Structures are given as C-alpha cells and as structure tokens.
C-alpha cells in the first residue's frame, strides 16, 4: 500500500502483488506471496521510502474513502465492505499526520470547569481532548500513580493480549520492543504520554471521590472527596466525566472459611510486592486471563501448583508471545508514518470487525449448541486441533480443557505457555469446585482436602457493577446505583444517563469492544463528548443528558443485538453478563457501527437544560 500511495501505479493492487487472506491472528508477514514477488515489493518499497526521506510527496497523499476500501481489501486479502472507507481513512489520517487536531477549539464559557475521575486509559484519552479544548479541568485519581488497571496489577506475566501498536493512543506513538508488551512497559508508556501531553500537573493523586451531587439551581456538580491528607473536601464543576474503570474491584468467592487460611492468601490484582512463590505449594483458583498469565510465569519456581478450574477456556495460538519486534521493523515504524498507518489499520481490522462478524448468530446454522455460525464452527475446529496438538501424549487432560460452548463465548485467551504448564509434573488441574477454605488449604465439592502454603484468587472482578465506588445523585436526588439496580447499568451510547445532566462516562456500560482496541473506543467516545461540550459552548446551553426515549431505544437495540451474539449463548457463564443474564460489559456493535453512531453529535437525543448566568458569560 505504501508503494502504491507513493507511485499511484495501480499495478501494485493487482496480481501478482495481491496478498492472500491471513489465517488466525498472526502477522502473515509473507502475505502468501512468492519469494521473488516479495523481493520485487521490497525493492520498490526501499525506493518509495527514500523518496519520502528526500521530501517527495506521495502521488496519492489522501486516498478517497472508496479507494481506501479497495486498498484495504487488497491489503487484507479479503473483501472489505464499501461503508468502511470514511472511518478507515479518518483513523489512518489520525496516525500519519503529526500534531493533527480535528478542528479548531471553541472557546469555553467563563467559569466552565470539568472534573475527570480516573487517570487510566480512559482518563488519558479524556485529558488529551480537554487540553486541546482549552477548558479548565482537573483529574482526580485515587491511586498514587496513573495507569488504572496497569498500576494495580503487578502479578508475574502480566501483559496485554492486544498487539502493542493497537494498544496505543493515536496521539502518542511509541517505539514498542515487543509485539505484545508486558505490564511494566505499558505502565512506562502511560507515564510518557502524560509527560508528552503536559498534564501531570492537572492530576491530583491520592484523591478518592465519595459522592457526586447535581445542584439543579446552580447547574453544577458538587463532589465530596477524600483528599491527599485523608480529609473530606468539596469540589464543584460544570461537567463531570467518569473514567472510572470497572475491572478494578476484585470479586471473591462466597464460600465457608474465607479468612481462616493460615498461609498467604490474596487476589491476583493485589499481588504483594515482596512475595516470592519459590518452593511453595501454591493454589490458583480460576482459569481466566490472569491465571493463564500467572501459572506459566511461576510453575518452574514453585514446589507444586494446583489450578482450580470452574470451566475451561478457548485458547488461541500465540506465536508472538514474548517475541521482540525486529530492529528493522521498529525503525520502519518510527521513521515512516505511511507504513505505520497501514500497519495499524491491518491490526485494527484483523483484531476487530473481522472477528466480530464471526460472533453473530446465524439462525439457519444447524449446530447452535457448539457454534453460532459456520465461521465460528471453523474457529472451534481450529482451536480444538491446536489444543490436541499441545497436549499430545497427555490425552487425560483433554476432557478437562476442551470447552463445550462456542469459541469467543467467553473472552478468547492467548496461549503463553498454558498447555505446556499443565503438562508439568508439579502442576495439577482440578475441575471440582472449591467448596471451603480451611486453616491449611482448600476443600473441593467432592470432599477432598488439599494443603497449601499460598492461595491466589484469580477470580476476576465485579465487572457488571459500574461506578460502585461512588454515589452519584442526579435530578431530584435520584441515585445512579438505584437507577441501575446495582448491576443492571444502561446508558445512551454508554456515556449519558437520563436525569444526570452533564454527567458523562468513558468506558461506561456496553462500552468495551468485543474484540479490538480499548484505546480506540475511548478516543471515539471522548471525541464525541468534546463535540457535545462544544455544541453547548456554541449554543449557550447549560446542561445535557440523554432523553429517556433515546436511552430506552438505544439499550433495546443493544439487548436485541446481543441476543444474536455468542455472548448470550446458554452454554456458558461470562463476566460480560450481570446477575439477570443481560450483557452489560461489551458492546454488540462492529467498530464501524459504533463509529457511525458517534461520529457526529445528536442533540435531538438529549434533554437540553438552560444555562445559568455564569455559564452564559463567554471567555474573551
């Protein structure tokens, strides 16, 4: 694509230069092309890159949406639907144009202030736009550092399961050293981004928001916080934005004996900094993402490792696990923005809508118990074969590890040595449920007792209970927790709730991608919220909150779509669903569908509340 953009020669979009369709989640580095064809492309690419370095401009600097769709189809070796062109070209431009802003900032009214809660991924995305807008704002972060979940989780093996270049902000490129980075480098990246944006002085660390109350007469929010000194303090703002994560409240099992264990016991998200598992008898309860990262990282150190599994997981091959990015590729990604843009787009499609389309139910598919459509069944066959290959000679493990529900019904996991860990002599996989904790260990449902020195609870988080740490009160003192019935949250576009004026969320209900980049979605949401605030500035509006009709219509659409996705399949449980069985965590939309809904503001779906005298006075 780089060569075509530089030369404008359409021969580069035709055979023999058309790549084949990649399989799985690998990079498909060769493109399925013959070696001599690859060499021809490399030689042309060298000339094209030299031309860029010498100041030559591309023959096609900005492909039209239609041409972009055609180019992506060639690049991916599969047909990309026509409607993708505008979104793809927009996101490409965002990543290849230095210091790009979408539009000129609109001056905010006098005394307009924003409080942003949280300095994790969503909070950093929010800070980027607020800086560009030139509004007065502060970020409140209860932890002593930024990073959110990445600050909190320090367990061995902790890392991303999204490619590093996809797990990046469009406004803050990074010279990643690994295809899938580990926790410490991710945390370092966040520090760099905060310094790059110049927003560290905007953040008040160690400040916890206790309550937020909308003052109708003043059109403002009043917050009660526990400040850095541990004292309560009152703050006021015009707009309140929650960037509070949801995967940060550990979920513990409600079983007899919790708290009686005499050894060391902790949740995986609360890993003690001084803890050394060497030569200890260790139990891990749970086989989700954290467990699958921890177990391979400690198995060769411990005396024994017993893993308690509630249900098996579908696991994909992970060829790039711990793989370093070649120096030549890192140099190319850093020095050639056109190449970097296409590299990102390829990952964006491969890990995004290409996957999501395969998760929607085909009502005519004859085997709904094992898959939701033919492609999903192909995933099942592929993953099953991979698992059988990994456990060859240990067929006794297959009944324990092979799921009987469709792939992607739970979050798909990547194999970072999981099956090789299960093969070890000092590792045991137990499928009986943990029924009781004793002073010395754990008792399973079949009555067997096992002694341990350490119990690690890799039991996940309260993922359905959004904003449980803050009491938020809207119009007429209605409490958000009551509106949401504890674990049944609903919000228009995942961002606005009726009767909570000027209260918005990043990463709210149904805001998490079913597959793809969380960073991307937080940027999309914050650009939309910026548009709403600038509409307020331009039109002299006081406050906005979604109408009841818009909220009901949107969430009915969310629920209806989810009924036709793998996440509502009856064959498994998942943290994506609440206690009622409703999916509240992930969105059912393609990346394109949500982008189209948020690419423009829609005041017709909001209750518009008048401005007070103070907010009608504009800043010179």
PyMOL commands that set and color helices and strands:
alter all, ss='L'
color gray80, all
select helices_A, chain A and resi 2-7+10-13+35-53+65-76+82-96+121-133+149-152+183-197+200-202+268-270+289-298+327-335+337-350+353-359+374-390+395-401+418-422+475-477+480-483+518-539+548-562+566-568+591-598+603-605+613-616
alter helices_A, ss='H'
color red, helices_A
select strands_A, chain A and resi 113-117+136-141+203-205+208-215+220-226+232-237+239-242+264-267+281-285+304-308+315-316+413-414+427-430+434-437+441-444+449-451+454-457+471-473+503-505+541-546+606-610
alter strands_A, ss='S'
color yellow, strands_A
deselect
rebuild
show_as cartoon
